[in-house]
Structures are given as structure tokens and as C-alpha cells.
């Protein structure tokens, strides 16, 4: 069993709203960030207790919009254990300058948030021609782009993947495909079809482990098929803590239970190896 564990999808929230003002993307703050916020220090303590070695912390767009200051300040001087995944307006004229600025603040990942609990549906940003410039720039800078999206955004995503093969896309929560119907998972075929793009990686999160035993689904049949299609070295785990309501220790336990059937090397990729490939600063 792999012993290293890296989390590529936790969030942190500061109680200091004077220094870090609330400005949620879409104008509506996420319920979890208001009801069960976790500071950097609290997450650090929780991850140590849960056996997590390192983390790529994802900026909370539904709390701070495009101001990544709290995340950048929190990980300053701690980049041996933490990477930062920031968000900007990728359609803005100054997107390239903002990308360079946050990269200079030790941020090594980028995220585009096109759907979520406070933004239902699929925002049209992936289709906007202005996105192509900053999307390509991310690849040129070696910055992977996390994409929170729905199935509706796939045609636009495919155009970006084809036009910019140097840019790595990480699909948040695997787009939460419907899997309760069980094998052969025809309703999740849209996810498997993306495997042909070698610049697509998947984030296997608590949102997925919450579903992986529902109905006729099992880890062996669903995750086994995902690994068969993509390879374990294109799958990385993320807790989604504290947006996910379970404790971090319980989230880690669910992960280990879900991947227990896999060979040790595949478990290693999902738990740590792929994360270190995506975020090289997290390498040992």
C-alpha cells in the first residue's frame, strides 16, 4: 500500500474579512464557506492528523472571486509542502499579466470555475475566443488548468485541448458522471471519451467516492474502468474539504477503501504520484 498522500483539492477560508474581503464569483457565497470554514492552520492540523503529507490548495472562488491573496499569503515560505491553485478572469485583457503575478507568488496551478452550487448550469466562458490566449499561456508557463464544468462544456473544452496540446486540463470531480446504473456506465461515456486527449487528467475527489457505491456502481467496476481508460498516472485525489461535509479523516478512509482493489503502483499514482507530476514543487 502506498504510504504517501497528497491532496489536490482542499480549500481554506480566513476569518479576517477586513484583510481578505468577501467577493464571491457570481455574487453569491457558497454555503460551506460560510457555515464550516477552515483556516490554513486548521487544515494543516487536520491533514497531519489524517496522514496527508502535502497539498495543492485550491482558491475558493465562491468566497474571494479572483483575489487569491489569502492563499498566497498562507503558503508563503511553505512551498516544500504546499502548492497554490489560483483563479483569475481568463477572459480579461490583463490575464497574462495576472498569471505571471500569481506565479510569482508561488502559485503553480490555475482553475477556471464554470459551474458549482452557487453557479448552476454551464457558464459560456470555455466557448469565448478570448479564453484561447490565456489557456495557451498557461501551457507555455507549465501551469495545469483545473476545470470545474459540466458535460455541456465538453465541445468547447475539446477545441481548447486540440488547439493547445501543451496545456494540461484537470477535470474537477470527473464532472460527477451518473454511475448508479452500473456497468457498462453508458451514461458516463462522455467522461471516458476524453481519455483520447493525453493532456486531460482527472481529479478523483470525495464527490466521486460519495457516489461510487450507489446503486449498481462499485469501485472495481467504475474506478477500474476509469483507470483502464486513462491510466492511474492521469488520476489524482482531492479531498474537497471542507466543502465536503465529512471529516478529513473520513474522506481519506473513503479514498483508501475505494482504491484498495487496485495494484499498489496504481494506488501510488492516485494518492501522490500524479499530484507530483502535475505540481512538481510537491515532489520529494
Backbone torsions as a table, in degrees:
resi	resn	phi	psi	omega
1	UNK	NA	131.9	178.7
2	UNK	-62.9	141.4	-177.4
3	UNK	-102.6	-23.6	179.6
4	UNK	-79.5	145.9	178.5
5	UNK	-144.2	125.9	179.4
6	UNK	-125.3	132.9	-178.0
7	UNK	-103.2	120.1	-179.9
8	UNK	-107.5	17.1	177.1
9	UNK	-151.1	52.9	166.3
10	UNK	-95.4	163.7	175.9
11	UNK	-126.5	153.8	175.5
12	UNK	-132.1	147.2	-177.8
13	UNK	-133.4	133.9	177.8
14	UNK	-91.7	143.4	173.8
15	UNK	-78.2	-9.7	-176.1
16	UNK	-89.3	90.5	-178.0
17	UNK	-81.6	-7.5	174.0
18	UNK	-77.9	-47.1	179.5
19	UNK	-75.4	-34.5	-178.0
20	UNK	-126.7	82.4	-174.0
21	UNK	-64.7	147.7	176.1
22	UNK	-75.3	133.3	178.5
23	UNK	-157.3	63.6	-170.7
24	UNK	-62.9	141.1	176.0
25	UNK	-62.0	130.6	-177.7
26	UNK	85.3	-3.8	175.6
27	UNK	83.6	2.0	-178.4
28	UNK	-129.5	123.8	-179.6
29	UNK	-76.2	142.6	177.4
30	UNK	-67.0	142.6	-178.2
31	UNK	-62.5	-40.6	-177.4
32	UNK	-63.2	-36.9	-176.8
33	UNK	-70.1	-25.0	177.8
34	UNK	-88.9	-34.5	-172.1
35	UNK	-91.5	-32.9	-178.8
36	UNK	-142.1	57.0	179.9
37	UNK	-67.2	149.4	177.8
38	UNK	-128.0	126.9	177.7
39	UNK	-77.5	169.7	176.0
40	UNK	-58.5	-45.4	-178.6
41	UNK	-62.7	-38.9	178.8
42	UNK	-68.9	-40.0	176.8
43	UNK	-65.1	-42.9	179.8
44	UNK	-57.0	-44.1	178.7
45	UNK	-66.7	-41.3	-179.0
46	UNK	-66.8	-39.1	-178.6
47	UNK	-68.3	-38.4	177.2
48	UNK	-62.8	-42.6	179.7
49	UNK	-65.9	-30.4	-177.9
50	UNK	-89.5	-3.1	178.7
51	UNK	84.7	23.4	178.1
52	UNK	-92.6	128.5	-174.7
53	UNK	-84.5	-42.9	-174.9
54	UNK	-145.8	170.0	-178.2
55	UNK	-154.5	146.3	166.6
56	UNK	-105.3	102.0	-174.5
57	UNK	-80.7	132.5	-176.9
58	UNK	-98.5	123.8	176.5
59	UNK	-54.8	138.7	178.4
60	UNK	-88.2	99.1	178.8
61	UNK	-66.3	-30.3	-178.3
62	UNK	-84.2	10.1	170.7
63	UNK	-118.7	-46.4	-171.0
64	UNK	-117.9	4.4	-178.9
65	UNK	61.6	-122.4	-177.7
66	UNK	-104.8	13.1	177.6
67	UNK	-95.6	104.8	-175.7
68	UNK	-93.4	17.9	-170.5
69	UNK	-60.5	-42.6	-177.1
70	UNK	-63.2	-44.3	179.6
71	UNK	-63.3	-46.0	-179.7
72	UNK	-61.9	-42.1	179.3
73	UNK	-66.4	-38.6	-175.4
74	UNK	-65.6	-38.8	-175.4
75	UNK	-93.2	-2.3	-179.7
76	UNK	-58.9	128.0	-178.8
77	UNK	79.2	4.9	-176.8
78	UNK	-128.2	25.0	-173.6
79	UNK	-75.3	0.2	170.8
80	UNK	-73.9	-21.9	-179.7
81	UNK	-119.9	-17.7	-173.7
82	UNK	-130.9	139.4	168.8
83	UNK	-115.2	158.4	179.2
84	UNK	-117.5	137.0	177.2
85	UNK	-115.3	110.6	-171.7
86	UNK	-102.4	168.7	176.7
87	UNK	-128.8	140.4	174.2
88	UNK	-138.1	170.6	170.8
89	UNK	-79.0	98.7	-175.3
90	UNK	-73.9	-5.5	177.2
91	UNK	-96.6	-8.7	-175.7
92	UNK	-72.6	153.5	179.5
93	UNK	-63.4	-27.0	-177.6
94	UNK	-99.2	18.9	-176.5
95	UNK	-57.4	-41.5	-178.8
96	UNK	-62.9	-42.1	179.1
97	UNK	-66.3	-39.6	178.6
98	UNK	-65.4	-38.6	178.6
99	UNK	-62.5	-42.7	179.1
100	UNK	-67.9	-36.6	179.8
101	UNK	-63.1	-50.1	-176.7
102	UNK	-71.5	-30.8	173.1
103	UNK	-61.6	-37.0	176.7
104	UNK	-69.2	-15.4	175.9
105	UNK	-96.5	25.5	176.1
106	UNK	70.7	22.2	175.2
107	UNK	-88.3	132.0	-175.6
108	UNK	-122.0	8.9	176.5
109	UNK	-142.7	161.1	-177.8
110	UNK	-131.9	149.4	178.8
111	UNK	-136.9	137.9	172.4
112	UNK	-115.8	123.5	-172.4
113	UNK	-105.7	104.5	-175.2
114	UNK	-110.7	-1.8	176.8
115	UNK	-163.4	160.1	178.6
116	UNK	169.8	-174.9	-176.3
117	UNK	-62.5	-31.1	179.2
118	UNK	-96.1	-5.2	-179.5
119	UNK	-137.2	71.7	-178.5
120	UNK	-65.4	158.6	-177.6
121	UNK	87.6	-158.1	-178.9
122	UNK	-130.9	110.3	177.5
123	UNK	-62.7	148.7	-174.0
124	UNK	-83.0	12.9	-171.2
125	UNK	-63.8	-33.9	-179.3
126	UNK	-64.9	-22.6	-178.3
127	UNK	-88.2	-13.0	-174.2
128	UNK	-73.3	126.8	179.8
129	UNK	-56.9	-25.6	-179.8
130	UNK	-65.9	-22.7	-176.9
131	UNK	-69.5	-29.8	-173.9
132	UNK	-56.8	-38.1	-177.1
133	UNK	-64.1	-51.7	-178.1
134	UNK	-72.0	-31.2	176.1
135	UNK	-62.4	-46.2	177.6
136	UNK	-65.6	-38.0	178.9
137	UNK	-62.4	-37.7	178.1
138	UNK	-58.7	-44.2	178.0
139	UNK	-64.2	-40.5	179.2
140	UNK	-63.7	-30.4	180.0
141	UNK	-88.5	-3.5	-178.6
142	UNK	74.5	28.8	-178.0
143	UNK	-106.4	115.5	176.3
144	UNK	-71.3	149.0	-177.7
145	UNK	-112.0	113.7	172.1
146	UNK	-76.1	136.6	-178.5
147	UNK	-124.8	113.9	170.9
148	UNK	-93.8	116.3	-169.1
149	UNK	-154.4	172.6	173.9
150	UNK	-114.2	174.3	178.2
151	UNK	-54.7	-32.8	-176.9
152	UNK	-62.6	-22.8	-178.0
153	UNK	-87.2	-1.7	-174.1
154	UNK	-61.9	-45.3	179.8
155	UNK	-55.9	-42.3	179.1
156	UNK	-68.6	-39.4	178.3
157	UNK	-62.1	-41.7	-178.6
158	UNK	-61.7	-36.7	177.1
159	UNK	-63.5	-40.1	178.0
160	UNK	-67.6	-41.3	179.9
161	UNK	-62.4	-39.7	-179.0
162	UNK	-73.2	-40.4	-177.0
163	UNK	-74.8	-26.3	-175.0
164	UNK	-132.8	70.5	-177.7
165	UNK	-65.0	-14.3	179.1
166	UNK	-79.9	-12.7	-177.8
167	UNK	-95.3	122.9	179.0
168	UNK	-86.1	130.4	174.6
169	UNK	-108.3	131.8	176.4
170	UNK	-111.9	116.9	-175.5
171	UNK	-85.0	112.6	-179.2
172	UNK	-62.7	132.3	174.4
173	UNK	56.2	20.4	-178.4
174	UNK	55.4	23.2	-175.8
175	UNK	65.2	14.3	177.6
176	UNK	47.6	60.6	-177.2
177	UNK	-67.7	149.2	176.3
178	UNK	-72.3	122.1	-174.6
179	UNK	-129.0	0.0	-175.5
180	UNK	-62.8	-22.3	179.6
181	UNK	-70.1	-15.5	177.6
182	UNK	81.1	-175.1	-178.6
183	UNK	-57.4	145.7	5.5
184	UNK	-88.4	17.5	176.9
185	UNK	59.5	49.6	-178.9
186	UNK	-60.6	-33.2	-178.6
187	UNK	-72.2	-13.9	178.3
188	UNK	-102.8	10.7	-176.7
189	UNK	-60.1	-31.1	178.7
190	UNK	-58.3	-31.7	177.3
191	UNK	-73.4	-48.7	-178.1
192	UNK	-61.8	-31.6	-179.0
193	UNK	-64.2	-24.1	-179.3
194	UNK	-75.1	-9.7	-177.6
195	UNK	-63.7	-22.5	-178.9
196	UNK	-69.5	-15.7	177.1
197	UNK	-92.3	111.6	-175.1
198	UNK	-70.9	-11.8	176.6
199	UNK	-95.0	15.9	175.0
200	UNK	-105.8	127.2	174.6
201	UNK	-119.8	159.4	-177.5
202	UNK	-118.0	140.8	173.9
203	UNK	-102.1	112.8	179.7
204	UNK	-93.6	105.9	-170.2
205	UNK	-116.0	-179.2	176.3
206	UNK	-61.7	-26.4	175.2
207	UNK	-61.4	-31.0	178.7
208	UNK	-82.3	-41.6	179.3
209	UNK	-67.7	-24.1	175.5
210	UNK	-66.7	-25.1	-176.0
211	UNK	-102.8	-14.2	-164.0
212	UNK	-73.1	-11.3	174.8
213	UNK	-111.4	7.8	-177.2
214	UNK	-77.8	143.8	176.4
215	UNK	56.8	-127.1	-179.1
216	UNK	-93.6	4.2	-178.3
217	UNK	-77.8	147.8	172.8
218	UNK	-141.9	156.4	175.7
219	UNK	-58.3	-40.9	-177.5
220	UNK	-61.5	-41.0	-176.8
221	UNK	-83.8	-39.6	-178.7
222	UNK	-83.5	-60.3	-179.0
223	UNK	-62.5	-34.2	176.5
224	UNK	-58.7	-39.8	178.6
225	UNK	-70.9	-38.6	177.9
226	UNK	-61.1	-44.8	179.3
227	UNK	-64.9	-39.3	178.3
228	UNK	-61.9	-40.5	-176.1
229	UNK	-78.0	-44.2	-172.6
230	UNK	-99.2	-29.6	-168.6
231	UNK	88.0	140.0	-178.6
232	UNK	-63.7	-23.6	-179.5
233	UNK	-77.7	6.7	171.9
234	UNK	-121.6	20.4	179.1
235	UNK	-129.0	130.3	178.6
236	UNK	-132.8	146.7	-177.2
237	UNK	-89.3	143.3	173.3
238	UNK	-140.4	138.4	-173.0
239	UNK	-76.5	-32.9	-170.0
240	UNK	61.6	25.9	177.7
241	UNK	-86.6	134.7	6.4
242	UNK	-99.0	15.5	174.8
243	UNK	-60.4	-38.9	171.2
244	UNK	-72.3	139.0	-171.4
245	UNK	-78.4	-22.3	-178.3
246	UNK	-70.5	161.6	174.7
247	UNK	-67.6	157.7	-179.7
248	UNK	-63.5	-36.9	178.0
249	UNK	-62.2	-40.8	179.1
250	UNK	-69.1	-35.3	178.2
251	UNK	-64.8	-42.4	177.5
252	UNK	-64.1	-41.2	179.1
253	UNK	-61.6	-39.8	179.1
254	UNK	-65.6	-39.5	176.4
255	UNK	-59.4	-51.4	-175.8
256	UNK	-63.5	-35.3	176.3
257	UNK	-66.3	-40.7	-177.1
258	UNK	-68.4	-33.1	-175.2
259	UNK	-100.9	4.2	-173.8
260	UNK	-60.1	-27.3	-178.1
261	UNK	-76.4	-15.9	-174.9
262	UNK	-78.9	154.6	172.5
263	UNK	-58.6	153.8	-176.2
264	UNK	-56.5	-38.8	-178.6
265	UNK	-65.5	-39.7	177.7
266	UNK	-66.0	-39.8	176.6
267	UNK	-60.2	-41.8	179.3
268	UNK	-59.9	-45.0	-180.0
269	UNK	-59.3	-47.2	-176.6
270	UNK	-67.6	-37.9	-176.0
271	UNK	-80.5	-28.9	-174.7
272	UNK	-153.5	-42.5	-170.4
273	UNK	-60.5	-45.0	-179.7
274	UNK	-67.1	-39.1	177.1
275	UNK	-58.3	-41.0	-179.4
276	UNK	-72.1	-26.4	174.9
277	UNK	-73.1	-39.5	-179.7
278	UNK	-73.7	-37.5	-177.5
279	UNK	-124.6	83.8	-173.7
280	UNK	-57.7	-23.5	178.8
281	UNK	-65.6	-15.9	-179.6
282	UNK	-90.8	3.0	177.9
283	UNK	-65.8	154.7	179.5
284	UNK	-71.7	NA	NA
